């Protein structure tokens, strides 16, 4: 059979009055084939003779009947797996080169005898009807803040009719990130949709229904919907396609982010705020192309009059004797002077603020999850120095190593001293790090451990600290170097003279 290019070439040359032989040569076909096509009323309609006989022996004759029986029992069997099974069972009854033929035969069998597949019904979005929300993982973009990787999610809100979107950074699929995301989306719109569509995650449907067949909305999520006066709606379990408008735009958003990061020339940002502004700029550029439909949506939406929803929750905590509190099943260390005190914990998405009444006392970084501990060695080191015997079996002992170099220093001390003496020396060094900074002490430890015969001790570290301070003091007291601009003038004059000579020689 000829392709479209060959047929067009034949017709074009024949219309010029060229002989059939020359038409065939220019089209790259034989003369008889060219003659057959040119005799047809419409050469573009290729006719292929139908025949009911086989042109070669069936290579699957020995295995096809058994293959059909097995497909009837287990239609989900893959063609390659079934072929390998039958080949191993029947030995040389079929050649391995017949795999592709077997796959085509199985495909034809499924088209005739296979089970029905699920049908997805395309929905027609109504303007201003629903705000679809979802979270998407952004780790694939490899964003860094001051050189450190930023593992985060992005809360994504979408209007399905216009594809208008709004994003806000989140640590987890939590109710707090939902609050912040809805606040941002409705504030930017200045309007509120009638419904909000969310997937069947624990954020909205953590509580099981009475019948146990369906997950019901939890009270916290319902309170958020009540605040904005919107109707909650969720997808069915394991049916993310029901929120397809948002799921699809998740991929489009990350693709746009990837392209703008390439245009920016780097993925490292000086702060999280700079990264947030970059994300909103990318989204604003996409929304600018959807202006006409956004106007249609806004005209049908209710005005946003509700006050901004607080982006935190509050609970009461008591500081235990081990100088920790428990927030959302996670342990957090606090200054030891707060032991025994009952405080109010204001829980944000990324931080926890402890208050005594209305007075904030301290702020802690919040970590997502429902197990583990966030321990700051500065909160307990002063008491560990007094009780060094508690260090060996301390429950959160690994948190007492701020970096790998501290761990290496401790291992070195264990090799030089007995376990108790090593603990005492290390805790003294860690206490000094709490006073003078982890970065400085870490650099000094790295320098000491890099020597041929390392000597790690508190006295050596203090000597190096004094040396660094003396050098820093001398650099601050040293008068500035005098600058003579006449030297630069002479250099410029010499360069001009050299240029003139080169021009003369060139002429």
C-alpha positions as CSV (number, residue, x, y, z in Angstrom):
1,X,0.0,0.0,0.0
2,X,1.2,3.5,-0.8
3,X,1.4,6.3,1.7
4,X,-0.2,9.7,1.3
5,X,3.0,11.4,0.0
6,X,3.5,8.8,-2.8
7,X,-0.2,9.0,-3.9
8,X,0.0,12.9,-4.0
9,X,3.2,12.7,-6.0
10,X,1.7,10.3,-8.6
11,X,-1.4,12.5,-9.1
12,X,0.6,15.7,-9.3
13,X,3.0,14.4,-11.9
14,X,0.2,12.8,-13.9
15,X,-1.7,16.1,-14.0
16,X,1.4,17.7,-15.5
17,X,1.1,15.2,-18.4
18,X,4.1,13.1,-17.4
19,X,4.1,9.5,-18.5
20,X,3.1,6.7,-16.0
21,X,6.7,5.4,-16.1
22,X,8.1,8.8,-15.0
23,X,5.3,9.2,-12.4
24,X,6.3,5.9,-10.9
25,X,10.0,6.8,-10.8
26,X,9.4,10.1,-9.1
27,X,7.0,8.6,-6.5
28,X,9.4,5.7,-5.8
29,X,7.0,2.9,-6.8
30,X,6.9,0.3,-9.6
31,X,5.1,1.1,-12.9
32,X,2.3,-1.5,-12.4
33,X,1.4,-0.1,-9.0
34,X,1.4,3.4,-10.3
35,X,-0.9,2.4,-13.2
36,X,-3.3,0.6,-10.8
37,X,-3.7,3.7,-8.6
38,X,-4.0,6.2,-11.4
39,X,-6.8,4.2,-13.1
40,X,-9.0,4.6,-10.0
41,X,-11.5,7.4,-9.9
42,X,-10.1,8.5,-6.5
43,X,-6.5,7.3,-6.1
44,X,-6.5,8.3,-2.4
45,X,-9.0,5.5,-1.6
46,X,-6.8,2.5,-1.4
47,X,-8.4,-0.9,-1.8
48,X,-7.0,-4.0,-0.2
49,X,-8.3,-7.4,-1.1
50,X,-10.0,-9.2,1.7
51,X,-9.2,-12.9,2.1
52,X,-10.2,-15.6,4.5
53,X,-7.2,-17.8,4.3
54,X,-4.0,-17.7,6.3
55,X,-0.8,-16.7,4.5
56,X,1.3,-18.7,7.0
57,X,0.9,-21.4,9.6
58,X,-0.5,-20.3,13.0
59,X,2.5,-20.1,15.4
60,X,0.1,-20.2,18.4
61,X,-2.0,-23.2,17.4
62,X,-0.6,-25.4,20.2
63,X,-1.3,-22.9,23.0
64,X,-4.1,-20.7,22.0
65,X,-7.0,-22.9,23.3
66,X,-5.5,-23.3,26.7
67,X,-4.7,-19.5,26.7
68,X,-8.3,-18.7,26.1
69,X,-9.4,-21.0,29.0
70,X,-7.0,-19.3,31.3
71,X,-8.1,-15.8,30.2
72,X,-11.7,-16.8,30.8
73,X,-10.9,-17.7,34.4
74,X,-8.6,-14.7,35.1
75,X,-9.1,-11.9,32.5
76,X,-6.6,-9.7,34.4
77,X,-3.7,-11.9,33.4
78,X,-1.1,-10.0,31.4
79,X,-0.3,-11.4,27.9
80,X,3.5,-11.6,28.5
81,X,3.1,-13.4,31.9
82,X,0.6,-15.9,30.3
83,X,2.9,-16.5,27.3
84,X,5.9,-17.2,29.6
85,X,3.9,-19.6,31.7
86,X,2.6,-21.6,28.6
87,X,6.1,-21.6,27.1
88,X,7.6,-23.0,30.2
89,X,4.8,-25.6,30.6
90,X,4.7,-26.8,27.0
91,X,8.4,-26.6,26.2
92,X,9.0,-26.2,22.5
93,X,5.3,-26.0,21.5
94,X,5.8,-22.3,20.7
95,X,8.7,-20.2,19.7
96,X,9.7,-17.2,21.9
97,X,9.7,-15.0,18.8
98,X,5.8,-15.4,18.7
99,X,5.4,-13.2,21.9
100,X,4.3,-10.1,19.9
101,X,1.8,-12.2,17.9
102,X,0.5,-13.6,21.2
103,X,0.1,-10.1,22.6
104,X,-1.9,-9.0,19.6
105,X,-4.1,-12.1,19.8
106,X,-4.8,-11.5,23.5
107,X,-5.7,-7.9,22.7
108,X,-8.2,-9.0,20.0
109,X,-9.7,-11.5,22.5
110,X,-10.2,-8.8,25.1
111,X,-11.9,-6.5,22.6
112,X,-14.4,-9.2,21.8
113,X,-14.8,-11.1,25.2
114,X,-13.3,-8.7,27.8
115,X,-15.3,-7.2,30.7
116,X,-16.7,-3.7,30.5
117,X,-14.6,-0.9,31.7
118,X,-15.5,2.0,34.0
119,X,-17.0,5.0,32.2
120,X,-16.0,8.5,33.3
121,X,-18.6,11.1,32.6
122,X,-17.3,14.6,31.7
123,X,-18.9,17.2,33.9
124,X,-19.9,20.7,32.9
125,X,-18.7,23.2,35.4
126,X,-21.0,26.1,36.5
127,X,-19.4,29.5,37.1
128,X,-19.0,30.3,40.8
129,X,-20.5,27.0,42.0
130,X,-17.5,25.3,43.7
131,X,-14.0,25.8,44.9
132,X,-12.0,22.6,44.5
133,X,-9.0,22.2,46.9
134,X,-6.2,19.7,47.2
135,X,-2.6,19.4,48.4
136,X,0.4,18.5,46.1
137,X,3.9,17.5,47.1
138,X,6.5,19.9,45.8
139,X,9.7,18.0,46.7
140,X,10.3,17.1,43.0
141,X,11.2,20.8,42.3
142,X,14.1,20.6,44.8
143,X,13.6,24.0,46.3
144,X,16.3,25.2,48.7
145,X,16.3,28.0,51.3
146,X,19.8,29.3,51.9
147,X,21.2,26.0,50.6
148,X,18.9,23.8,52.7
149,X,16.3,21.6,51.0
150,X,12.7,22.8,51.7
151,X,10.4,19.8,52.0
152,X,6.8,21.1,51.7
153,X,3.4,20.7,50.2
154,X,1.3,23.3,48.4
155,X,-2.3,23.9,49.2
156,X,-4.0,24.4,45.8
157,X,-7.4,26.0,45.4
158,X,-9.1,26.0,41.9
159,X,-12.3,27.4,40.4
160,X,-13.1,24.6,37.8
161,X,-15.1,26.9,35.4
162,X,-12.3,29.4,34.8
163,X,-9.3,27.4,36.1
164,X,-8.4,30.4,38.4
165,X,-6.1,29.1,41.1
166,X,-4.5,30.2,44.3
167,X,-1.7,28.4,46.2
168,X,-0.2,28.6,49.7
169,X,2.7,26.7,51.2
170,X,1.9,24.0,53.8
171,X,3.8,21.4,55.9
172,X,1.0,18.8,55.9
173,X,-2.6,18.1,54.9
174,X,-3.8,19.6,58.1
175,X,-6.8,21.6,59.1
176,X,-4.5,24.6,59.8
177,X,-3.2,24.6,56.3
178,X,-6.8,24.3,55.0
179,X,-7.8,27.4,57.1
180,X,-4.8,29.4,55.7
181,X,-5.5,28.3,52.2
182,X,-9.2,29.2,52.2
183,X,-8.4,32.5,53.9
184,X,-5.9,33.3,51.1
185,X,-8.1,32.1,48.2
186,X,-11.3,34.0,49.3
187,X,-9.3,37.1,50.2
188,X,-7.8,37.3,46.8
189,X,-11.2,36.7,45.1
190,X,-13.1,39.0,47.4
191,X,-16.0,36.5,46.8
192,X,-17.1,33.2,48.1
193,X,-18.3,30.1,46.2
194,X,-21.4,28.1,47.3
195,X,-19.5,24.8,47.8
196,X,-16.0,23.6,48.6
197,X,-14.9,20.2,47.1
198,X,-12.2,18.2,48.9
199,X,-10.9,14.7,48.6
200,X,-11.7,12.0,51.2
201,X,-8.8,12.7,53.5
202,X,-8.6,12.8,57.2
203,X,-8.5,16.6,57.2
204,X,-12.3,16.7,56.4
205,X,-13.5,13.1,57.1
206,X,-11.6,11.8,60.0
207,X,-14.8,10.8,61.9
208,X,-16.6,7.6,60.7
209,X,-20.3,7.7,60.2
210,X,-22.8,5.8,62.4
211,X,-23.4,3.1,59.8
212,X,-19.6,2.6,59.4
213,X,-20.0,2.5,55.6
214,X,-19.1,6.1,54.8
215,X,-16.7,8.7,56.4
216,X,-18.5,11.6,57.9
217,X,-17.2,15.2,58.1
218,X,-15.4,16.0,61.4
219,X,-16.5,18.9,63.5
220,X,-13.5,21.1,62.9
221,X,-14.0,21.0,59.1
222,X,-17.7,21.7,59.5
223,X,-16.9,24.7,61.7
224,X,-14.6,26.1,58.9
225,X,-17.4,25.7,56.3
226,X,-19.9,27.3,58.7
227,X,-17.6,30.3,59.1
228,X,-17.5,31.0,55.4
229,X,-21.1,29.8,54.9
230,X,-20.2,27.3,52.2
231,X,-21.5,23.7,51.7
232,X,-18.9,20.9,52.1
233,X,-18.6,18.3,49.4
234,X,-16.2,15.4,49.2
235,X,-15.1,12.8,46.6
236,X,-15.7,9.1,47.1
237,X,-13.1,6.9,48.7
238,X,-10.2,6.1,46.3
239,X,-11.8,8.3,43.6
240,X,-9.4,11.2,43.0
241,X,-10.7,11.7,39.5
242,X,-13.8,13.2,41.0
243,X,-11.7,16.2,41.9
244,X,-10.1,16.1,38.5
245,X,-10.1,19.8,37.8
246,X,-7.8,20.4,40.8
247,X,-5.8,17.1,40.4
248,X,-5.0,18.1,36.8
249,X,-3.9,21.6,37.6
250,X,-1.6,20.3,40.3
251,X,0.6,18.9,37.5
252,X,0.2,22.0,35.3
253,X,1.2,24.2,38.3
254,X,4.4,22.2,39.0
255,X,5.3,22.3,35.3
256,X,4.9,26.1,35.2
257,X,7.0,26.3,38.4
258,X,9.7,24.2,36.8
259,X,9.8,26.4,33.7
260,X,9.9,29.7,35.7
261,X,12.7,28.2,37.9
262,X,14.7,27.5,34.7
263,X,14.1,31.1,33.6
264,X,15.2,32.3,37.1
265,X,18.4,30.4,36.8
266,X,18.3,28.8,40.2
267,X,16.3,27.0,42.9
268,X,17.9,28.6,46.0
269,X,15.9,31.4,47.7
270,X,17.2,33.7,50.5
271,X,14.0,33.1,52.6
272,X,10.7,31.3,52.7
273,X,8.9,34.6,52.1
274,X,10.9,35.2,48.9
275,X,9.9,31.7,47.7
276,X,6.2,32.4,48.6
277,X,6.3,35.6,46.5
278,X,7.8,33.7,43.6
279,X,5.0,31.1,43.7
280,X,2.3,33.8,43.7
281,X,3.9,35.6,40.8
282,X,3.8,32.3,38.8
283,X,0.1,31.8,39.7
284,X,-0.8,35.5,38.9
285,X,0.7,35.2,35.4
286,X,-1.4,32.1,34.7
287,X,-4.5,33.7,36.1
288,X,-4.0,36.8,33.9
289,X,-4.8,34.6,30.8
290,X,-8.2,33.6,32.3
291,X,-9.7,37.0,32.8
292,X,-12.9,36.7,30.8
293,X,-14.1,33.5,32.6
294,X,-13.0,34.8,36.0
295,X,-15.3,37.8,35.5
296,X,-18.2,35.4,34.7
297,X,-17.4,33.5,38.0
298,X,-17.2,36.6,40.1
299,X,-20.5,37.9,38.9
300,X,-22.3,34.8,40.2
301,X,-20.4,34.5,43.6
302,X,-21.5,35.9,47.0
303,X,-19.5,38.8,48.4
304,X,-16.9,37.7,51.0
305,X,-18.0,39.4,54.3
306,X,-16.8,36.8,56.9
307,X,-13.8,37.9,59.0
308,X,-10.5,36.2,58.4
309,X,-10.4,32.8,60.0
310,X,-7.6,32.4,62.6
311,X,-4.7,30.3,61.2
312,X,-4.1,28.7,64.6
313,X,-5.8,26.6,67.2
314,X,-5.4,26.8,70.9
315,X,-5.0,24.2,73.6
316,X,-3.9,24.0,77.2
317,X,-0.6,22.1,78.1
318,X,1.3,21.4,81.2
319,X,5.1,21.3,81.3
320,X,6.3,17.9,82.6
321,X,9.2,17.2,84.9
322,X,11.4,16.3,81.9
323,X,10.9,19.8,80.6
324,X,8.6,18.8,77.7
325,X,5.0,19.4,76.6
326,X,2.9,17.2,74.3
327,X,1.1,18.9,71.4
328,X,-0.7,16.8,68.8
329,X,0.9,13.6,70.2
330,X,4.4,15.1,69.7
331,X,6.8,16.0,72.5
332,X,8.5,19.4,72.5
333,X,11.2,20.6,74.9
334,X,10.8,23.9,76.6
335,X,13.0,26.0,79.0
336,X,13.3,24.2,82.3
337,X,12.0,27.2,84.3
338,X,8.5,26.4,82.9
339,X,8.3,23.0,84.6
340,X,5.1,22.4,86.4
341,X,3.4,25.4,84.8
342,X,0.1,25.2,82.8
343,X,0.3,27.3,79.7
344,X,-1.8,28.1,76.6
345,X,-0.3,26.7,73.4
346,X,-1.2,28.5,70.2
347,X,-0.6,26.0,67.4
348,X,0.2,27.4,63.9
349,X,1.1,25.4,60.8
350,X,4.9,25.8,61.3
351,X,5.3,26.9,64.9
352,X,3.9,26.8,68.4
353,X,3.7,29.8,70.7
354,X,3.4,29.3,74.4
355,X,1.5,32.0,76.3
356,X,0.9,32.7,80.0
357,X,-2.5,34.4,79.6
358,X,-1.9,36.9,76.8
359,X,1.9,37.1,77.4
360,X,4.0,35.0,74.9
361,X,6.8,33.2,76.7
362,X,8.5,31.2,74.0
363,X,8.2,30.0,70.4
364,X,8.9,26.4,69.2
365,X,9.3,25.0,65.7
366,X,6.4,22.6,64.9
367,X,7.1,19.3,63.1
368,X,4.3,17.4,61.3
369,X,3.5,13.9,62.5
370,X,1.9,12.1,65.4
371,X,4.9,10.6,67.1
372,X,8.4,11.4,68.1
373,X,9.9,14.5,69.8
374,X,11.5,17.9,69.0
375,X,14.2,18.4,71.6
376,X,16.4,21.5,71.8
377,X,19.5,20.7,73.7
378,X,19.7,24.3,75.0
379,X,16.6,23.7,77.1
380,X,18.2,20.8,79.2
381,X,21.9,21.0,78.8
382,X,22.5,23.0,82.0
383,X,20.9,20.2,84.0
384,X,22.6,17.4,82.0
385,X,25.9,19.0,83.0
386,X,24.9,18.7,86.6
387,X,23.6,15.1,86.1
388,X,26.0,13.6,83.5
389,X,25.0,10.0,84.5
390,X,21.6,10.6,83.0
391,X,23.0,11.1,79.5
392,X,23.8,7.4,78.7
393,X,20.1,6.2,78.9
394,X,18.5,9.5,78.1
395,X,15.3,8.9,76.1
396,X,16.1,11.6,73.5
397,X,19.8,11.2,73.6
398,X,20.2,11.5,69.8
399,X,18.8,15.1,70.0
400,X,21.9,16.0,72.0
401,X,24.0,15.9,68.8
402,X,23.3,19.1,66.8
403,X,25.3,17.9,63.8
404,X,27.5,15.1,62.6
405,X,30.7,16.7,63.8
406,X,29.4,16.7,67.4
407,X,28.6,13.0,67.0
408,X,32.1,12.4,65.7
409,X,33.6,14.4,68.6
410,X,31.7,12.2,71.1
411,X,32.8,9.0,69.4
412,X,36.4,10.3,69.6
413,X,36.0,11.0,73.3
414,X,34.6,7.5,73.9
415,X,37.6,6.1,72.2
416,X,40.0,8.1,74.4
417,X,38.2,7.9,77.8
418,X,35.8,5.6,79.7
419,X,32.1,6.1,79.1
420,X,31.4,8.3,82.1
421,X,34.4,10.6,81.5
422,X,33.5,10.8,77.8
423,X,29.9,11.9,78.7
424,X,31.2,14.5,81.1
425,X,33.7,16.0,78.6
426,X,31.1,16.0,75.8
427,X,28.4,17.7,77.9
428,X,30.8,20.4,78.8
429,X,31.5,21.0,75.1
430,X,27.8,21.0,74.3
431,X,27.1,23.4,77.1
432,X,29.7,25.8,75.6
433,X,28.0,25.4,72.2
434,X,24.8,26.5,73.8
435,X,26.5,29.7,75.0
436,X,28.8,30.6,72.0
437,X,26.8,29.1,69.1
438,X,26.7,25.7,67.5
439,X,28.2,27.0,64.3
440,X,31.4,28.2,65.9
441,X,32.0,25.2,68.1
442,X,31.2,22.9,65.2
443,X,33.8,24.6,63.1
444,X,36.4,24.3,65.9
445,X,35.6,20.6,66.4
446,X,35.9,20.0,62.7
447,X,39.3,21.6,62.8
448,X,40.5,19.6,65.8
449,X,39.3,16.3,64.4
450,X,41.0,17.0,61.1
451,X,44.5,17.1,62.7
452,X,46.8,14.0,62.5
453,X,46.6,13.4,66.2
454,X,43.3,14.9,67.3
455,X,43.0,16.3,70.8
456,X,39.4,17.2,71.6
457,X,39.0,18.9,75.0
458,X,37.2,21.8,76.5
459,X,40.5,23.7,77.1
460,X,41.6,23.3,73.5
461,X,38.3,24.6,72.3
462,X,38.5,27.6,74.6
463,X,42.0,28.4,73.4
464,X,40.8,28.4,69.8
465,X,37.8,30.6,70.7
466,X,40.2,33.2,72.3
467,X,42.4,33.1,69.2
468,X,39.5,33.7,66.9
469,X,38.3,36.6,69.0
470,X,41.8,38.2,69.1
471,X,42.1,38.0,65.3
472,X,38.6,39.4,64.9
473,X,39.5,42.3,67.4
474,X,42.7,43.1,65.5
475,X,40.8,43.2,62.2
476,X,38.3,45.6,63.6
477,X,40.9,47.9,65.1
478,X,43.2,47.9,62.1
479,X,43.1,51.3,60.3
480,X,41.9,51.3,56.7
481,X,44.5,51.1,54.0
482,X,45.3,54.4,52.2
483,X,44.0,54.6,48.6
484,X,46.0,56.6,46.0
485,X,43.9,57.3,42.9
486,X,46.9,58.6,41.0
487,X,48.0,55.0,40.4
488,X,44.8,54.2,38.6
489,X,45.2,57.4,36.5
490,X,48.7,56.3,35.4
491,X,47.3,52.8,34.4
492,X,44.6,54.3,32.3
493,X,47.1,56.7,30.6
494,X,49.4,53.7,29.8
495,X,46.5,51.8,28.4
496,X,45.4,54.7,26.1
497,X,49.0,55.0,24.8
498,X,49.2,51.3,24.0
499,X,45.8,51.4,22.2
500,X,47.0,54.4,20.0
501,X,50.2,52.5,19.1
502,X,48.2,49.4,18.1
503,X,45.9,51.5,15.9
504,X,48.9,53.2,14.2
505,X,50.6,49.8,13.5
506,X,47.3,48.5,12.1
507,X,47.1,51.3,9.6
